[in-house]
Amino acid sequence: MTGLLIAIVLFLLVLAIAQIIRIYELATKASKRDEYVVTNKDNNYQGRLMLLFGFGLLASFIWMVNTWSPLFLPKPSSLHGVEIDMLWDVSMGLIVVTFFIVQPILFFFAYKYRGKEGQKATYYEHNNKLEFIWTIVPAIVLAVLIVYGMTTWSNVWNPDNDEEPIVIELYAQQFKWIARYSGDDNTLGNANVRLIQGVNTVGVDTMDVASQDDIVVSELHLPVGKPIKFLFRSQDVIHSAYMPHFRAQMNCVPGAQTSFQFTPTITTEEIRTDPDVIQKVERINKIRLEAGKEFYEYDYLLLCNKVCGYAHYNMQMPLIVETQAEYAQWLSQQKTVKESI
């Protein structure tokens, strides 16, 4: 209902603006003034409007950042996440600085060099120095950013681990996630979508010796400080495994296996005590309290970042990062494939 009312209001607003423009045109014709002749008054008016718009653009940008910054993600909870955030900060810092230099100049020049009666623009054909500056300088800056980005991406994809990563498979299907741990041998058994039947929800090949100690669960637990290698599969459509707090995302493609690796650095309990997170949770719970909803407790989540169907928004899995002892205790309580199938 709210959406319909907004659509009606927008339609009426557009209609009102069209009528105002029409009235202005009729008034111009009634005054017998040529509406297509640009005067000094028109140029001054448009120049001041351009200057005013420039101020408004800068002010709106500052307002937007201040208003939406509380919704930014908290500090990264993975090793590579620090590098990803640094790359983001450097890139956005450069863009914002350039924005605040170029935009005021652009709008000021539009005002200063507005049309004036009797004034003719200077014909300026070529300047080698200016051409050199605005070609070479951006090229150097972009080259540095590209090399920096490729280096960061290479570090993310080729982490320098001193120990073998724990192998975990994330299986995507409309509209849920299933995790399969590799067990004591740290090797996942074969699996195929054609083997899905009954309780065998991910199509594990039970005849494969490596499958016997695999553990299939609907909740994801990770030990802090240990490298984790995720293998991704999809049963139906393209999904995207998205773990924003760890700055990790990978597509899950039917008929193919993809992978991603990271090392979690902050447990769930530790991140809940972070001042930034506490402030976010307080703001969320204030909104939920006014809406009559239950209180929210901050959690890591595995989400789907592809529009995979009507229930896409609800395709998520709890993700708990805990100490090695807590992780080992939880894992020991889970049934293996051999025990459950």
KEKE-3310 file (N, C-alpha, C; in steps of 0.2 Angstrom, whole numbers, plus 5000, padded with zeros to 4 digits):
npx = (5004:5010:5019:5011:5005:5016:5020:5009:5010:5022:5019:5009:5017:5026:5016:5012:5023:5025:5013:5016:5027:5021:5012:5021:5026:5015:5013:5025:5022:5011:5016:5023:5036:5051:5055:5066:5077:5092:5097:5107:5102:5097:5108:5116:5107:5106:5120:5122:5113:5120:5131:5125:5120:5132:5137:5127:5128:5141:5138:5127:5134:5143:5133:5127:5138:5140:5127:5125:5137:5136:5131:5141:5151:5159:5176:5187:5186:5195:5211:5215:5206:5210:5219:5210:5202:5211:5214:5202:5201:5211:5208:5195:5198:5207:5198:5188:5196:5200:5187:5183:5192:5190:5176:5172:5180:5174:5161:5163:5169:5159:5151:5159:5163:5151:5140:5141:5135:5143:5155:5167:5172:5189:5198:5206:5218:5228:5238:5253:5258:5247:5240:5249:5250:5236:5235:5246:5247:5235:5236:5247:5243:5232:5239:5247:5237:5231:5241:5243:5230:5230:5241:5236:5225:5232:5239:5228:5222:5233:5237:5250:5252:5256:5252:5241:5226:5209:5197:5182:5166:5153:5137:5125:5108:5092:5082:5094:5108:5120:5133:5148:5160:5177:5181:5192:5202:5204:5199:5188:5175:5169:5155:5139:5126:5117:5116:5108:5097:5084:5090:5102:5107:5116:5121:5132:5144:5143:5150:5163:5178:5184:5173:5167:5170:5166:5156:5140:5131:5120:5124:5138:5153:5169:5186:5196:5210:5214:5218:5205:5199:5187:5176:5165:5148:5134:5116:5106:5104:5114:5122:5129:5141:5143:5152:5152:5158:5170:5176:5174:5169:5161:5156:5144:5142:5132:5136:5150:5165:5170:5182:5188:5199:5202:5208:5200:5200:5194:5184:5167:5161:5171:5170:5157:5160:5166:5167:5161:5153:5144:5138:5131:5122:5115:5108:5101:5093:5085:5077:5070:5064:5054:5047:5041:5048:5058:5074:5090:5105:5121:5129:5140:5137:5133:5128:5118:5123:5117:5103:5093:5080:5063:5064:5077:5082:5081:5090:5102:5115:5119:5135:5148:5162:5175:5185:5199:5197:5183:5178:5183:5176:5162:5163:5165:5153:5145:5137:5145:5145:5145:5139:5126:5120)
npy = (4994:5006:5008:5010:5022:5030:5029:5035:5049:5053:5052:5062:5073:5074:5077:5090:5097:5097:5104:5117:5121:5122:5132:5142:5143:5147:5160:5167:5167:5175:5187:5191:5189:5183:5167:5160:5168:5171:5181:5193:5193:5180:5172:5176:5172:5158:5155:5158:5149:5137:5138:5138:5125:5117:5120:5114:5100:5097:5099:5089:5077:5077:5077:5064:5055:5057:5053:5040:5033:5026:5014:5007:4992:4984:4983:4972:4954:4945:4939:4943:4952:4965:4969:4971:4981:4991:4993:4998:5009:5017:5019:5025:5036:5043:5045:5053:5065:5070:5072:5083:5093:5094:5096:5109:5118:5115:5120:5133:5138:5137:5147:5159:5160:5162:5166:5183:5198:5204:5199:5188:5171:5165:5158:5143:5133:5122:5115:5109:5106:5106:5095:5085:5085:5082:5069:5061:5061:5056:5043:5038:5038:5029:5017:5014:5011:5000:4991:4990:4985:4973:4966:4965:4957:4946:4942:4939:4927:4919:4914:4915:4902:4893:4881:4867:4871:4870:4860:4864:4861:4871:4870:4876:4879:4882:4887:4889:4885:4872:4864:4855:4846:4841:4831:4820:4816:4827:4828:4829:4818:4811:4819:4820:4828:4819:4809:4813:4809:4806:4807:4811:4825:4832:4824:4815:4803:4788:4777:4781:4780:4791:4799:4794:4800:4813:4827:4833:4848:4861:4873:4884:4883:4890:4889:4901:4910:4899:4893:4892:4883:4885:4875:4877:4872:4871:4867:4871:4885:4899:4904:4915:4914:4924:4932:4945:4951:4945:4949:4942:4933:4922:4915:4902:4889:4879:4863:4865:4867:4879:4889:4897:4905:4909:4916:4917:4930:4935:4931:4927:4931:4940:4950:4955:4963:4974:4992:4999:4989:4987:5000:4999:4989:4994:5004:4997:4989:4998:5003:4991:4989:4999:4994:4983:4971:4957:4957:4960:4951:4952:4944:4934:4930:4919:4924:4924:4932:4934:4937:4924:4920:4920:4919:4923:4933:4928:4918:4912:4908:4904:4909:4905:4910:4903:4898:4886:4876:4876:4874:4861:4854:4856:4850:4837:4833:4831:4821:4809:4806:4792:4788:4794:4790)
npz = (5000:5004:4994:4983:4986:4986:4973:4967:4972:4966:4953:4952:4956:4945:4935:4940:4939:4925:4921:4927:4919:4907:4909:4911:4898:4891:4897:4892:4879:4879:4883:4872:4871:4864:4867:4865:4865:4872:4886:4895:4908:4909:4908:4919:4929:4927:4929:4942:4947:4944:4952:4964:4964:4964:4977:4984:4979:4985:4999:5000:4998:5009:5019:5016:5019:5032:5037:5033:5037:5050:5046:5040:5038:5052:5058:5049:5050:5047:5041:5028:5026:5031:5022:5011:5015:5017:5003:4998:5006:5002:4988:4988:4996:4987:4977:4983:4987:4974:4969:4978:4974:4960:4957:4964:4956:4943:4944:4948:4937:4928:4932:4933:4919:4912:4899:4892:4886:4872:4875:4870:4868:4871:4858:4859:4854:4856:4869:4874:4886:4895:4890:4892:4906:4910:4904:4907:4921:4927:4921:4927:4941:4940:4935:4946:4956:4950:4950:4964:4967:4960:4967:4980:4977:4973:4985:4992:4986:4986:5000:5013:5021:5036:5040:5036:5028:5035:5027:5021:5014:5006:5002:4991:4989:4983:4996:5005:5015:5016:5026:5024:5033:5032:5041:5051:5042:5034:5021:5009:5004:4988:4979:4972:4963:4958:4967:4977:4990:5001:5017:5013:5008:5001:4992:4994:4991:4997:4996:4994:5002:5008:5012:5023:5036:5034:5039:5040:5041:5047:5052:5053:5060:5065:5069:5077:5070:5062:5046:5034:5020:5009:4999:4985:4980:4969:4969:4960:4954:4950:4964:4977:4988:5002:5014:5023:5034:5034:5023:5011:4996:4985:4970:4968:4957:4947:4943:4944:4953:4965:4975:4990:5002:5018:5034:5049:5062:5073:5086:5088:5100:5104:5094:5097:5108:5103:5102:5091:5086:5096:5097:5085:5087:5097:5090:5081:5089:5095:5085:5082:5094:5094:5084:5089:5089:5093:5103:5095:5092:5089:5075:5065:5048:5034:5019:5004:4989:4977:4966:4968:4968:4974:4988:4991:4999:5012:5012:5022:5034:5050:5057:5067:5075:5085:5099:5098:5106:5109:5096:5093:5103:5099:5086:5089:5094:5083:5070:5059:5041:5040:5052:5051:5039)
capx = (5000:5014:5023:5006:5004:5022:5020:5004:5012:5027:5015:5005:5022:5028:5011:5012:5029:5023:5008:5020:5031:5016:5010:5027:5027:5009:5014:5030:5019:5006:5020:5026:5043:5054:5057:5073:5083:5096:5099:5112:5099:5096:5115:5117:5102:5109:5126:5121:5110:5125:5135:5121:5120:5138:5137:5122:5131:5146:5135:5124:5139:5145:5128:5126:5143:5139:5121:5126:5143:5135:5129:5146:5153:5164:5182:5187:5187:5200:5218:5215:5201:5213:5222:5205:5199:5216:5214:5196:5202:5216:5205:5190:5202:5209:5192:5185:5200:5199:5180:5183:5196:5188:5169:5171:5182:5170:5155:5165:5171:5153:5148:5163:5164:5145:5139:5140:5134:5149:5161:5168:5177:5195:5199:5213:5218:5232:5243:5256:5259:5241:5239:5254:5248:5230:5235:5251:5246:5230:5238:5252:5239:5228:5243:5248:5231:5230:5246:5242:5225:5232:5245:5232:5221:5236:5240:5222:5222:5239:5239:5256:5250:5261:5248:5236:5219:5203:5193:5174:5162:5147:5133:5120:5102:5086:5085:5097:5115:5122:5140:5151:5166:5181:5183:5199:5207:5204:5198:5181:5173:5166:5148:5136:5119:5112:5116:5104:5091:5082:5094:5109:5105:5121:5124:5138:5146:5144:5155:5170:5181:5185:5167:5165:5171:5163:5151:5135:5128:5117:5127:5145:5158:5176:5191:5199:5217:5216:5216:5200:5198:5180:5174:5158:5144:5127:5112:5101:5105:5120:5122:5135:5143:5145:5153:5154:5162:5177:5177:5175:5163:5163:5150:5143:5140:5130:5141:5157:5167:5174:5185:5191:5202:5204:5209:5196:5205:5191:5179:5160:5161:5175:5167:5151:5162:5169:5163:5158:5148:5139:5134:5127:5117:5110:5104:5096:5088:5080:5072:5066:5059:5049:5042:5038:5051:5063:5080:5094:5111:5126:5131:5142:5132:5134:5123:5118:5123:5114:5096:5092:5073:5059:5066:5084:5083:5081:5095:5107:5117:5123:5142:5151:5169:5176:5191:5200:5194:5176:5177:5184:5170:5156:5164:5165:5146:5142:5137:5148:5141:5145:5134:5120:5117)
capy = (5000:5012:5009:5012:5029:5034:5030:5040:5055:5054:5054:5069:5078:5075:5081:5097:5101:5098:5110:5123:5122:5124:5139:5147:5144:5152:5167:5169:5169:5181:5194:5192:5189:5177:5163:5157:5173:5171:5188:5193:5191:5173:5169:5177:5167:5151:5154:5158:5142:5132:5139:5135:5117:5115:5120:5109:5094:5095:5098:5083:5072:5077:5074:5057:5051:5057:5049:5032:5029:5021:5007:5003:4986:4985:4981:4965:4948:4940:4942:4947:4958:4971:4972:4973:4987:4996:4995:5002:5016:5021:5020:5030:5042:5047:5048:5059:5071:5072:5075:5090:5097:5095:5099:5116:5121:5115:5124:5140:5141:5138:5153:5164:5161:5162:5171:5190:5201:5208:5195:5182:5166:5164:5152:5140:5127:5117:5116:5103:5105:5104:5089:5081:5084:5078:5063:5057:5061:5051:5037:5035:5036:5023:5012:5013:5008:4994:4986:4989:4980:4966:4963:4963:4951:4940:4940:4935:4921:4914:4916:4911:4898:4889:4875:4865:4874:4865:4860:4864:4863:4875:4868:4880:4877:4887:4894:4887:4883:4866:4864:4848:4846:4835:4826:4819:4815:4833:4826:4828:4813:4813:4820:4822:4830:4813:4805:4816:4805:4805:4812:4812:4831:4835:4820:4812:4796:4785:4772:4783:4780:4798:4802:4791:4804:4819:4829:4838:4852:4867:4879:4884:4884:4890:4890:4907:4909:4893:4894:4888:4883:4883:4873:4879:4869:4873:4862:4873:4891:4902:4908:4918:4914:4931:4933:4952:4952:4942:4952:4936:4931:4918:4912:4894:4888:4872:4859:4867:4868:4885:4889:4903:4903:4915:4915:4921:4933:4938:4927:4930:4934:4946:4956:4958:4968:4980:4998:5001:4984:4989:5005:4997:4984:4998:5008:4992:4987:5004:5002:4984:4989:5003:4990:4978:4965:4954:4960:4957:4950:4953:4937:4933:4927:4918:4926:4924:4939:4933:4936:4917:4918:4924:4919:4925:4938:4923:4912:4913:4903:4907:4908:4906:4909:4902:4896:4880:4871:4876:4871:4854:4851:4856:4846:4830:4831:4830:4814:4808:4803:4785:4787:4796:4788)
capz = (5000:5004:4988:4978:4988:4984:4965:4965:4973:4961:4946:4953:4956:4938:4932:4942:4935:4918:4921:4928:4913:4902:4911:4909:4890:4889:4899:4888:4872:4880:4884:4866:4871:4861:4873:4863:4865:4879:4888:4901:4914:4909:4909:4926:4933:4926:4932:4950:4949:4943:4958:4970:4963:4966:4984:4986:4978:4990:5005:5000:4999:5016:5023:5015:5022:5040:5039:5031:5039:5055:5043:5037:5041:5057:5056:5046:5055:5044:5039:5021:5026:5033:5015:5007:5018:5015:4996:4998:5009:4997:4982:4990:4998:4981:4973:4987:4987:4968:4969:4981:4970:4953:4957:4965:4950:4938:4945:4949:4931:4924:4934:4931:4912:4909:4894:4893:4880:4869:4877:4865:4871:4867:4854:4862:4850:4859:4874:4875:4893:4898:4887:4895:4913:4911:4902:4911:4929:4928:4919:4932:4947:4939:4935:4953:4959:4947:4952:4971:4968:4958:4972:4985:4975:4973:4992:4995:4982:4988:5007:5015:5027:5039:5042:5031:5030:5036:5021:5022:5008:5007:4997:4990:4985:4984:4998:5011:5014:5020:5026:5025:5035:5029:5046:5053:5036:5031:5014:5007:4999:4982:4980:4965:4963:4956:4973:4983:4991:5008:5022:5009:5005:4997:4987:4996:4988:5003:4994:4994:5009:5011:5014:5029:5042:5033:5044:5036:5046:5044:5056:5052:5065:5062:5074:5076:5069:5058:5039:5031:5013:5007:4992:4984:4975:4969:4966:4956:4951:4953:4971:4979:4996:5004:5021:5023:5040:5033:5016:5007:4992:4979:4966:4968:4950:4946:4939:4944:4960:4966:4981:4993:5008:5023:5041:5054:5067:5079:5088:5088:5107:5104:5090:5101:5113:5100:5103:5085:5085:5102:5095:5079:5089:5101:5086:5078:5094:5096:5079:5083:5100:5092:5079:5093:5088:5098:5102:5090:5095:5083:5073:5058:5044:5027:5015:4996:4986:4970:4967:4966:4968:4978:4995:4991:5005:5018:5012:5026:5038:5056:5057:5073:5076:5092:5101:5095:5111:5108:5090:5094:5107:5094:5081:5092:5095:5076:5067:5053:5036:5041:5057:5050:5033)
cpx = (5004:5017:5018:5005:5010:5022:5015:5006:5018:5024:5012:5011:5024:5022:5010:5017:5028:5018:5012:5024:5026:5013:5015:5027:5021:5010:5020:5027:5014:5010:5024:5033:5046:5058:5064:5078:5086:5099:5104:5109:5098:5103:5117:5113:5105:5116:5126:5118:5115:5130:5132:5121:5126:5139:5133:5125:5136:5143:5131:5128:5141:5140:5127:5131:5142:5132:5122:5132:5141:5133:5135:5148:5159:5171:5182:5189:5191:5206:5218:5211:5204:5216:5216:5202:5204:5215:5208:5197:5206:5212:5199:5193:5204:5203:5189:5189:5200:5192:5180:5187:5193:5181:5169:5174:5177:5164:5157:5166:5164:5150:5152:5163:5157:5144:5137:5139:5140:5155:5161:5173:5183:5196:5206:5213:5222:5237:5247:5257:5253:5239:5243:5251:5241:5230:5240:5249:5241:5232:5243:5248:5235:5233:5245:5243:5230:5235:5245:5236:5226:5237:5241:5228:5226:5238:5234:5221:5227:5241:5245:5254:5255:5258:5243:5229:5214:5199:5186:5171:5155:5143:5127:5114:5096:5082:5088:5104:5116:5130:5142:5158:5170:5183:5190:5204:5208:5203:5191:5180:5170:5158:5146:5129:5114:5112:5111:5098:5090:5087:5101:5107:5110:5124:5130:5139:5148:5149:5162:5172:5182:5179:5164:5165:5169:5157:5147:5131:5125:5119:5135:5149:5165:5180:5195:5207:5219:5213:5210:5199:5191:5179:5167:5154:5137:5122:5108:5103:5112:5118:5128:5136:5146:5146:5156:5159:5170:5180:5179:5168:5165:5156:5150:5139:5138:5134:5148:5158:5172:5177:5187:5193:5203:5205:5205:5201:5201:5185:5172:5159:5165:5172:5161:5153:5165:5164:5159:5152:5142:5135:5129:5121:5112:5105:5099:5091:5083:5075:5067:5062:5053:5044:5040:5042:5056:5070:5085:5101:5116:5129:5135:5137:5135:5128:5123:5118:5121:5107:5094:5085:5070:5061:5074:5086:5084:5086:5102:5109:5121:5131:5145:5159:5171:5183:5192:5197:5186:5174:5177:5178:5164:5157:5163:5158:5142:5142:5141:5143:5140:5139:5127:5116:5117)
cpy = (5006:5013:5012:5020:5033:5035:5035:5048:5057:5056:5061:5075:5080:5079:5088:5101:5102:5104:5117:5125:5125:5131:5144:5148:5149:5159:5170:5172:5175:5188:5195:5193:5183:5173:5160:5162:5173:5178:5187:5191:5183:5170:5170:5173:5160:5150:5154:5151:5136:5132:5136:5127:5114:5114:5114:5102:5092:5094:5091:5077:5071:5074:5067:5053:5051:5053:5042:5029:5025:5014:5004:4997:4988:4982:4974:4960:4943:4943:4946:4952:4965:4974:4974:4980:4993:4998:4999:5009:5020:5023:5026:5036:5046:5049:5054:5065:5074:5076:5082:5095:5099:5099:5106:5120:5121:5119:5131:5143:5141:5144:5159:5165:5160:5167:5178:5193:5205:5204:5189:5178:5166:5158:5149:5134:5121:5119:5110:5101:5103:5097:5083:5079:5080:5071:5058:5056:5056:5044:5034:5033:5030:5017:5009:5009:5001:4989:4985:4984:4973:4962:4961:4957:4945:4937:4936:4928:4916:4916:4912:4908:4894:4882:4874:4868:4868:4866:4859:4865:4866:4873:4872:4877:4882:4884:4892:4885:4876:4866:4857:4849:4840:4830:4825:4819:4822:4833:4825:4822:4815:4814:4822:4823:4824:4808:4807:4812:4805:4810:4814:4819:4834:4830:4817:4805:4792:4779:4774:4783:4786:4801:4800:4796:4811:4821:4834:4841:4858:4873:4878:4887:4885:4892:4896:4906:4903:4895:4890:4889:4880:4881:4874:4875:4872:4868:4864:4879:4893:4906:4911:4918:4920:4931:4940:4954:4950:4945:4946:4935:4927:4915:4904:4893:4880:4869:4860:4868:4875:4885:4896:4901:4910:4912:4919:4923:4935:4933:4930:4934:4940:4952:4959:4963:4974:4986:5000:4996:4986:4994:5004:4993:4988:5002:5003:4990:4992:5004:4996:4985:4994:4999:4984:4971:4963:4957:4956:4956:4949:4946:4938:4929:4925:4919:4924:4931:4939:4933:4929:4915:4922:4924:4920:4929:4933:4918:4914:4908:4906:4905:4910:4905:4909:4899:4889:4874:4870:4873:4864:4851:4851:4851:4838:4828:4830:4823:4814:4805:4795:4783:4789:4794:4780)
cpz = (5000:4998:4983:4980:4985:4976:4963:4966:4968:4955:4947:4953:4949:4934:4933:4939:4928:4917:4922:4922:4907:4903:4909:4902:4888:4891:4895:4881:4873:4881:4878:4866:4868:4866:4871:4863:4872:4880:4893:4907:4914:4911:4916:4931:4932:4929:4939:4952:4949:4949:4964:4970:4965:4973:4987:4985:4983:4997:5006:5001:5006:5021:5022:5019:5030:5042:5038:5034:5045:5052:5040:5041:5046:5054:5053:5051:5052:5042:5033:5021:5027:5026:5011:5009:5016:5008:4995:5000:5005:4991:4983:4992:4992:4977:4976:4986:4980:4967:4972:4978:4963:4953:4958:4959:4944:4938:4945:4942:4927:4926:4932:4923:4909:4904:4895:4886:4878:4871:4873:4868:4867:4864:4856:4859:4853:4864:4876:4882:4897:4896:4891:4903:4914:4908:4906:4918:4930:4927:4924:4939:4946:4938:4942:4957:4956:4949:4960:4971:4966:4963:4978:4984:4975:4980:4994:4992:4984:4995:5009:5022:5030:5041:5036:5033:5031:5030:5023:5015:5010:5001:4997:4986:4987:4990:5005:5009:5018:5020:5027:5027:5033:5034:5047:5048:5032:5023:5013:5002:4993:4983:4973:4966:4962:4962:4978:4983:4999:5012:5018:5005:5001:4992:4988:4993:4994:5002:4994:5002:5012:5014:5021:5035:5040:5038:5040:5041:5043:5048:5055:5058:5063:5068:5072:5075:5065:5051:5037:5024:5012:5000:4991:4979:4975:4966:4961:4951:4953:4959:4972:4986:4998:5012:5022:5028:5039:5026:5011:5003:4986:4976:4967:4961:4949:4941:4939:4952:4961:4973:4983:5000:5012:5030:5046:5060:5073:5080:5088:5095:5107:5100:5093:5106:5110:5100:5097:5084:5090:5100:5089:5082:5093:5096:5083:5083:5096:5091:5080:5089:5098:5087:5083:5092:5093:5097:5098:5093:5089:5082:5066:5054:5037:5024:5007:4993:4979:4971:4964:4966:4973:4985:4996:4997:5012:5018:5016:5031:5044:5055:5063:5073:5083:5093:5098:5100:5110:5102:5090:5098:5102:5089:5083:5093:5089:5074:5061:5048:5038:5047:5056:5043:5033)
residu = (MET:THR:GLY:LEU:LEU:ILE:ALA:ILE:VAL:LEU:PHE:LEU:LEU:VAL:LEU:ALA:ILE:ALA:GLN:ILE:ILE:ARG:ILE:TYR:GLU:LEU:ALA:THR:LYS:ALA:SER:LYS:ARG:ASP:GLU:TYR:VAL:VAL:THR:ASN:LYS:ASP:ASN:ASN:TYR:GLN:GLY:ARG:LEU:MET:LEU:LEU:PHE:GLY:PHE:GLY:LEU:LEU:ALA:SER:PHE:ILE:TRP:MET:VAL:ASN:THR:TRP:SER:PRO:LEU:PHE:LEU:PRO:LYS:PRO:SER:SER:LEU:HIS:GLY:VAL:GLU:ILE:ASP:MET:LEU:TRP:ASP:VAL:SER:MET:GLY:LEU:ILE:VAL:VAL:THR:PHE:PHE:ILE:VAL:GLN:PRO:ILE:LEU:PHE:PHE:PHE:ALA:TYR:LYS:TYR:ARG:GLY:LYS:GLU:GLY:GLN:LYS:ALA:THR:TYR:TYR:GLU:HIS:ASN:ASN:LYS:LEU:GLU:PHE:ILE:TRP:THR:ILE:VAL:PRO:ALA:ILE:VAL:LEU:ALA:VAL:LEU:ILE:VAL:TYR:GLY:MET:THR:THR:TRP:SER:ASN:VAL:TRP:ASN:PRO:ASP:ASN:ASP:GLU:GLU:PRO:ILE:VAL:ILE:GLU:LEU:TYR:ALA:GLN:GLN:PHE:LYS:TRP:ILE:ALA:ARG:TYR:SER:GLY:ASP:ASP:ASN:THR:LEU:GLY:ASN:ALA:ASN:VAL:ARG:LEU:ILE:GLN:GLY:VAL:ASN:THR:VAL:GLY:VAL:ASP:THR:MET:ASP:VAL:ALA:SER:GLN:ASP:ASP:ILE:VAL:VAL:SER:GLU:LEU:HIS:LEU:PRO:VAL:GLY:LYS:PRO:ILE:LYS:PHE:LEU:PHE:ARG:SER:GLN:ASP:VAL:ILE:HIS:SER:ALA:TYR:MET:PRO:HIS:PHE:ARG:ALA:GLN:MET:ASN:CYS:VAL:PRO:GLY:ALA:GLN:THR:SER:PHE:GLN:PHE:THR:PRO:THR:ILE:THR:THR:GLU:GLU:ILE:ARG:THR:ASP:PRO:ASP:VAL:ILE:GLN:LYS:VAL:GLU:ARG:ILE:ASN:LYS:ILE:ARG:LEU:GLU:ALA:GLY:LYS:GLU:PHE:TYR:GLU:TYR:ASP:TYR:LEU:LEU:LEU:CYS:ASN:LYS:VAL:CYS:GLY:TYR:ALA:HIS:TYR:ASN:MET:GLN:MET:PRO:LEU:ILE:VAL:GLU:THR:GLN:ALA:GLU:TYR:ALA:GLN:TRP:LEU:SER:GLN:GLN:LYS:THR:VAL:LYS:GLU:SER:ILE)
# end
